């Protein structure tokens, strides 16, 4: 004789395990994505350092060209020539600061994303536990109802 309450209990257990596993999988995916965002954050900072170095080389080339042009034309490094070198240095300083700030902002965005993904991962894990618990409670209640109905007949 087939016992419906037994099958209900088994089905409930399998369903609860599935809900729990689904929560664990979602949490794992969120945590993996958070790790990727951490790597992207470090990469953004590293790219900023590289970009800053590349730009500094370009500026030194421009300054060297300016100084060479002044020397070739017998221009002393005073007055307008000195102002031009100062302007070049000022613009370079501002651009370097912008490169640094942009890298820091990009890195911060990735760190913020990683923190949110970790929070979501914890929420997915809790949701899996709660969902499995609710499934067990509902399925257990149904199985008990079936058992009681079978006892009455």
C-alpha positions as a Markdown table, in Angstrom:
| # | Residue | x | y | z |
|---|---|---|---|---|
| 1 | Unk | 0.0 | 0.0 | 0.0 |
| 2 | Unk | 1.3 | 3.4 | -1.0 |
| 3 | Unk | 1.7 | 5.9 | 1.9 |
| 4 | Unk | 1.0 | 9.4 | 0.5 |
| 5 | Unk | 2.3 | 11.0 | 3.8 |
| 6 | Unk | 5.7 | 9.3 | 3.3 |
| 7 | Unk | 6.0 | 10.5 | -0.3 |
| 8 | Unk | 5.0 | 14.0 | 0.7 |
| 9 | Unk | 7.7 | 13.9 | 3.4 |
| 10 | Unk | 10.3 | 12.7 | 1.0 |
| 11 | Unk | 9.3 | 15.3 | -1.6 |
| 12 | Unk | 9.4 | 18.0 | 1.0 |
| 13 | Unk | 12.9 | 17.0 | 2.0 |
| 14 | Unk | 14.2 | 17.0 | -1.6 |
| 15 | Unk | 12.5 | 20.4 | -2.3 |
| 16 | Unk | 14.0 | 21.9 | 0.9 |
| 17 | Unk | 17.4 | 20.6 | -0.1 |
| 18 | Unk | 17.0 | 22.2 | -3.5 |
| 19 | Unk | 16.0 | 25.6 | -2.0 |
| 20 | Unk | 18.9 | 25.5 | 0.4 |
| 21 | Unk | 21.3 | 24.6 | -2.5 |
| 22 | Unk | 19.9 | 27.4 | -4.6 |
| 23 | Unk | 20.6 | 29.9 | -1.9 |
| 24 | Unk | 24.1 | 28.6 | -1.5 |
| 25 | Unk | 24.7 | 28.7 | -5.2 |
| 26 | Unk | 23.5 | 32.3 | -5.4 |
| 27 | Unk | 25.6 | 33.3 | -2.4 |
| 28 | Unk | 28.6 | 31.6 | -4.0 |
| 29 | Unk | 28.1 | 33.5 | -7.2 |
| 30 | Unk | 27.7 | 36.8 | -5.4 |
| 31 | Unk | 30.9 | 36.2 | -3.4 |
| 32 | Unk | 32.8 | 35.2 | -6.6 |
| 33 | Unk | 31.6 | 38.4 | -8.3 |
| 34 | Unk | 32.7 | 40.4 | -5.2 |
| 35 | Unk | 36.2 | 38.9 | -5.6 |
| 36 | Unk | 36.2 | 39.9 | -9.2 |
| 37 | Unk | 35.2 | 43.5 | -8.2 |
| 38 | Unk | 38.1 | 43.5 | -5.7 |
| 39 | Unk | 40.5 | 42.5 | -8.5 |
| 40 | Unk | 39.0 | 45.2 | -10.7 |
| 41 | Unk | 39.5 | 47.8 | -7.9 |
| 42 | Unk | 43.2 | 46.9 | -7.7 |
| 43 | Unk | 43.5 | 46.9 | -11.4 |
| 44 | Unk | 42.0 | 50.4 | -11.6 |
| 45 | Unk | 44.6 | 51.7 | -9.2 |
| 46 | Unk | 47.5 | 49.9 | -11.0 |
| 47 | Unk | 46.3 | 51.3 | -14.4 |
| 48 | Unk | 46.2 | 54.8 | -12.8 |
| 49 | Unk | 49.8 | 54.4 | -11.7 |
| 50 | Unk | 50.8 | 53.3 | -15.2 |
| 51 | Unk | 48.9 | 56.1 | -16.8 |
| 52 | Unk | 50.5 | 58.6 | -14.5 |
| 53 | Unk | 54.0 | 57.3 | -15.3 |
| 54 | Unk | 53.3 | 57.4 | -19.0 |
| 55 | Unk | 52.0 | 60.9 | -18.8 |
| 56 | Unk | 55.0 | 62.1 | -16.8 |
| 57 | Unk | 57.3 | 60.8 | -19.5 |
| 58 | Unk | 55.3 | 62.7 | -22.1 |
| 59 | Unk | 55.5 | 65.9 | -20.0 |
| 60 | Unk | 59.3 | 65.5 | -19.6 |
| 61 | Unk | 59.6 | 65.1 | -23.4 |
| 62 | Unk | 57.5 | 68.3 | -23.9 |
| 63 | Unk | 59.7 | 70.2 | -21.3 |
| 64 | Unk | 62.8 | 68.9 | -23.0 |
| 65 | Unk | 61.6 | 70.0 | -26.4 |
| 66 | Unk | 60.7 | 73.5 | -25.0 |
| 67 | Unk | 64.2 | 73.8 | -23.3 |
| 68 | Unk | 65.9 | 72.6 | -26.5 |
| 69 | Unk | 63.9 | 75.2 | -28.6 |
| 70 | Unk | 64.9 | 77.9 | -26.2 |
| 71 | Unk | 68.5 | 77.0 | -26.3 |
| 72 | Unk | 68.5 | 76.7 | -30.1 |
| 73 | Unk | 67.1 | 80.2 | -30.4 |
| 74 | Unk | 69.3 | 81.7 | -27.7 |
| 75 | Unk | 66.3 | 82.4 | -25.5 |
| 76 | Unk | 67.1 | 82.7 | -21.8 |
| 77 | Unk | 64.9 | 80.9 | -19.3 |
| 78 | Unk | 63.4 | 84.0 | -17.9 |
| 79 | Unk | 60.3 | 86.1 | -18.6 |
| 80 | Unk | 58.0 | 84.5 | -21.2 |
| 81 | Unk | 60.1 | 81.3 | -21.6 |
| 82 | Unk | 60.1 | 80.8 | -17.8 |
| 83 | Unk | 56.3 | 81.4 | -17.8 |
| 84 | Unk | 55.9 | 78.8 | -20.5 |
| 85 | Unk | 57.9 | 76.2 | -18.6 |
| 86 | Unk | 55.9 | 77.0 | -15.4 |
| 87 | Unk | 52.6 | 76.7 | -17.3 |
| 88 | Unk | 53.7 | 73.3 | -18.7 |
| 89 | Unk | 54.5 | 72.2 | -15.2 |
| 90 | Unk | 51.2 | 73.5 | -13.7 |
| 91 | Unk | 49.1 | 71.8 | -16.4 |
| 92 | Unk | 51.1 | 68.6 | -16.0 |
| 93 | Unk | 50.5 | 68.7 | -12.2 |
| 94 | Unk | 46.7 | 69.3 | -12.7 |
| 95 | Unk | 46.5 | 66.4 | -15.3 |
| 96 | Unk | 48.5 | 64.1 | -13.0 |
| 97 | Unk | 46.1 | 64.8 | -10.1 |
| 98 | Unk | 43.1 | 64.2 | -12.4 |
| 99 | Unk | 44.6 | 60.8 | -13.5 |
| 100 | Unk | 45.1 | 59.9 | -9.9 |
| 101 | Unk | 41.6 | 60.9 | -8.8 |
| 102 | Unk | 40.0 | 59.1 | -11.7 |
| 103 | Unk | 41.8 | 55.9 | -10.8 |
| 104 | Unk | 40.8 | 56.3 | -7.2 |
| 105 | Unk | 37.2 | 56.9 | -8.1 |
| 106 | Unk | 37.0 | 53.9 | -10.4 |
| 107 | Unk | 38.6 | 51.8 | -7.6 |
| 108 | Unk | 36.2 | 53.0 | -5.1 |
| 109 | Unk | 33.3 | 52.1 | -7.4 |
| 110 | Unk | 34.5 | 48.6 | -7.6 |
| 111 | Unk | 35.1 | 48.3 | -3.8 |
| 112 | Unk | 31.6 | 49.6 | -3.2 |
| 113 | Unk | 30.2 | 47.0 | -5.7 |
| 114 | Unk | 32.2 | 44.2 | -4.0 |
| 115 | Unk | 30.8 | 45.2 | -0.6 |
| 116 | Unk | 27.2 | 45.2 | -2.0 |
| 117 | Unk | 27.8 | 41.8 | -3.7 |
| 118 | Unk | 29.0 | 40.4 | -0.4 |
| 119 | Unk | 25.9 | 41.7 | 1.4 |
| 120 | Unk | 23.7 | 40.1 | -1.3 |
| 121 | Unk | 25.6 | 36.9 | -0.9 |
| 122 | Unk | 24.8 | 36.8 | 2.8 |
| 123 | Unk | 21.2 | 37.6 | 2.0 |
| 124 | Unk | 21.0 | 34.8 | -0.6 |
| 125 | Unk | 22.4 | 32.4 | 2.0 |
| 126 | Unk | 19.8 | 33.5 | 4.6 |
| 127 | Unk | 17.0 | 33.3 | 2.1 |
| 128 | Unk | 18.0 | 29.7 | 1.2 |
| 129 | Unk | 17.9 | 28.8 | 4.9 |
| 130 | Unk | 14.6 | 30.5 | 5.4 |
| 131 | Unk | 13.1 | 29.1 | 2.2 |
| 132 | Unk | 14.2 | 25.5 | 3.2 |
| 133 | Unk | 12.7 | 26.0 | 6.6 |
| 134 | Unk | 9.4 | 27.2 | 5.2 |
| 135 | Unk | 9.3 | 24.3 | 2.8 |
| 136 | Unk | 9.9 | 21.8 | 5.6 |
| 137 | Unk | 7.2 | 23.4 | 7.7 |
| 138 | Unk | 4.7 | 23.5 | 4.9 |
| 139 | Unk | 5.5 | 20.0 | 3.6 |
| 140 | Unk | 5.5 | 18.6 | 7.1 |
| 141 | Unk | 2.1 | 20.1 | 7.8 |
| 142 | Unk | 0.8 | 18.6 | 4.6 |
| 143 | Unk | 2.3 | 15.2 | 5.4 |
| 144 | Unk | 0.8 | 15.3 | 8.8 |
| 145 | Unk | -2.6 | 16.1 | 7.4 |
| 146 | Unk | -2.3 | 13.2 | 5.0 |
| 147 | Unk | -1.2 | 10.9 | 7.8 |
| 148 | Unk | -4.2 | 12.0 | 9.9 |
| 149 | Unk | -6.5 | 11.5 | 7.0 |
| 150 | Unk | -5.2 | 8.0 | 6.4 |
| 151 | Unk | -5.6 | 7.2 | 10.1 |
| 152 | Unk | -9.3 | 8.3 | 10.0 |
| 153 | Unk | -10.2 | 6.1 | 7.1 |
